[in-house]
Amino acid sequence: MTNILISGASVAGTATAYWLRRHGFTVTVVERAPEIRKGGYKVDIRGAALTVIERMGLLRAVRAHSTEMTIATNYDARGRVMATMDADLFGGRHKDDAEIMRGDLTELLYELTRDEVEYVFDDSITAIGEDGTVTFERSAPRRFDYVVGADGVHSNVRKLAFGEEKQFARDLGYQIAIATVPNHLGLDREEAVHLAPGRTANVYSTKQDGDAKALFMWSGEQDVHEAFAGVGWEVPKLLEAVRQSDDFYRDTLTQIHMDSWSKGRVVLVGDAGYCASPASGQGTSLALVGAYVLAGELAGGSLDGYEREMRHFVEENQKLGPTNIKGIVLASAGMIWFQLKMIKLLPRLPWKDAMIDRIAGGIGRAANAISLKNYVE
């Protein structure tokens, strides 16, 4: 029986584990963290990825964990409401798309696989031999037929098998920071946003969440406190709360571009192979679709098939990142003024449908830019 090791108990890792087991493979997942990572930020599941979730029998559970976001409100530096927008339109979602907290989705996938998949926590791969022998930081060496890197944009497996990250990374020129903070604004399934030139601050609270998530995006190389120094609205309070947070996350907005996602016994899935960046809004969908296609093609004996089926889908979704970020982080006060004016006027515009399609249509088309085979009847 074919033995497969997956590095990373992420969305990509747990979803790949599910589909590999469905095809009869023996699967082990190794995860550096001591347990499944909870929390995180909200993520979208769109298009083909919804079909994958449905084929896993998880669509009802995903819907039950919906964030149920209702509205996004833009405030100026003095706290005055400048514009409001429906939350789905703000997030580029069509009516069938699902939004869920990343930790909730990972837990659903873990619960679906934990009884049939071996999970090894608090460990990491240190070397991968040509014969499939894998050495670990803590566990004894073991031999596997394949090793799947599902360990994110800064993938350890990719580094071991393909080389340094700088060969494949494309920095979009922006940074992102996220942290859990007290919900001092009393938000209930709402997003509150403040735009400043080159900087965007967003704080939101989802269904059944007593806290809030503070999200910052900005251009340049400064840290978040330097970048947002002097910005008004609630930003000073949010920055102070970030200092006290125990789950602060910061990274550059980076994409991963590779000519091939497999080498010998090693294959990459999700952000490890083709990160589109959070600005694309499609990282989770790429991970779910990639997991499904990889397992199906591997069951048919072809890693070439995985590359062939996924390449166009990946390329279309990666195009979203550089385009979207320019509409999320606006470069000038004039651009901010114009965007807020358009949001306020949108309901009354005769060509509002075209504007809505411009906002959400591109993501929708990219999310459906693949015809999924039915690998499991």
Helices and strands as residue ranges (DSSP letters): E 3-7, H 11-22, E 26-31, E 42-45, H 48-55, H 59-64, E 71-75, E 81-86, H 87-90, E 98-101, H 102-113, E 118-121, E 125-128, E 133-136, E 142-143, E 146-149, H 156-162, G 165-167, E 169-182, E 190-196, E 199-205, E 211-219, H 224-227, H 235-244, E 249-256, E 262-263, E 266-268, H 271-274, G 278-280, H 283-299, H 303-318, H 320-328, H 333-345, G 346-348, H 352-356, I 357-361, H 362-367
